[in-house]
Amino acid sequence: MTEEEVERAAQRLIKEANRKSDVERRKYEDDRYTEECEASARRAARSSILQNILARLKEDLDDAVAEIQSELDEKLEELYAQSGASGSGPGGSGGEDAPYEVDYSLPMRERYITVRDYYLSYEDKEEALSDFLADTVAQDYLGSYYSYIHQLLLTMV
């Protein structure tokens, strides 16, 4: 496989993972709405029971997204291992403005994982999304992969 073919295959895998994440997000939103309506009908909309149910639904969503991400990582690792592909970039390492290690000699998969893991380590996903959007180094460092992390963070907010 050429590097271009590998990148296209990786993009397809990432798009599919994002699609699955969107499905899980919509399911979560539908389930949350249903639970809130049922609680309202039972006049329990402000109860701790509802809060516990909503927390469980959110936890289920987070687990599902983490599982999707784990599957994506495995598939990308397998793809890159089969092809022996490495990322392209300006070369060298640097990134003095980035809060994570920036090394253009790394394969694109490794860059993606490094940046993704950094932002997923945030407790507050809204803050992670905000910081990610302000991260100009990530835009250059990840290229087309930038949008995939953006979509992932959007599903977690």
N, C-alpha and C positions, 0 to 999 in steps of 0.2 A: 504494500500500500504506500502510496505517496503521502507526503505530509499533508497535502491538501485534502486527500481522501480521508485521512484520519481525522482531520479537523471537522470535516463535514459529518462524519459518523459521530464524533463527539457532540457536535451541535444537535444532531438528531436525538441522541440519548438525553441531553440536557433539556431539550424542548419537551420530550416525553415525560421526564421527571417533573418539569414545571406544570405540565398538563395534569398529571396525577395529583400534584399538590393543590392545584386549583379545584379539582374535583373534591378533594378532602376538605378544602376550605368552604366550598359551597355546602357540602354535607353538614359541616359544623354549624354554619349559619342557619341552615334549615332546621336542624335539631334544636339549636338554641332558641329560635323563634317559636317552635312547637312547644318546647318546655315552658317558655315564658307565657305563652297563650294559655296553656293548661293550668299553670300556676295562677294566672289571673282569673280564670274561670273558677278555680277552687278558692279564690280570695287568699292566695298564699304567695302573691307576687313579691312580697318583701320578706319572705321567710328565709331562714338559714338553710332550709332544705333546698330551695331553689338555688341558692348560692353554691351549695355543695354540688348540685347536679351540673350547674354551669361550669364550675371548676373542673369537674370530671370530664365534661365534654371538651374543654380547652386542653386538658392534659392528654386526652385521646387524640386530639388534632396534633398536638406537639409530637406525640409518639409516632403518629402516622407520617408526619413530615420528616422526622428523624429517620424513620425506616426507609422512606423514599430516597432520602439523601444518602443513606448508607448503601442502598442498592446501586444508586448512580455512581458512587465512588468505586464500588467493586467493578461495575461494568466499564468505567473509564480506565481503571487500572488494568483490567484485562485487555481492553482495546489497545492501550499504549504498550503493554507488554508484548502483545502479538505483533505489533507493527514495529516496535523498537523506535518509535517516533520521539523526537524531542521538540521542544517549543522553539519558536523563533523570536527574535527581538533584537534590540540594538546591541546587545552583548554587554558583558560586564555586570557588575552588581552595584547597587547604590540605593537610593531611596531614603535619603536622610530625612525627608519630610513624612515618610510613611511610618505608621506605628507597628508595622510588621516587616519582616525581612523581604527586601526586593532584590531578586537575583534573576536577571534576564536570561541567564544560561540554563535556568530550570525549564523542564518541559511545561507546556501550558497547563497540563493536569495538576502539576505541583503548585503552580502559581495560583490556580483556581482554588485548590484545597487550602492553601495558606491563607489567602484573603478571606475565603468563606469561613474557615474555622475561627479566624480572628473576630469577625463580626458576629458569628453565632455564639461566641463566648460571653457576649454582653447579656446581663440579666434583663435589662430593659431593651426590648427589641425595637421600640420606637426610637430610642436614642441610637441604637445600632444603625437603623435605616437612615436617620438624619446624618450621622457621622459618615456613613458610606456614601451618601449623595454628595457630601462635601469633599470626599476623598478624590482629588484630581489625579493622584498617583495611580490609584486603582484603575481609572479609566484608560490610561495609557498602558499600564502593566498587563491588564487583562484583555484589552481589545474587545472583541465581540462577546467574550465571556462575562463582561461587566453586567450586561443586561440579565444574565441568568442569576447572578447573585442578587441583583436588584429585585427580580421577581420572587426569589426565595424569601428575601426579607419582607417583602410586601405581604406574602402569605402568612407570615408569622406575627404581623402587627395587629 
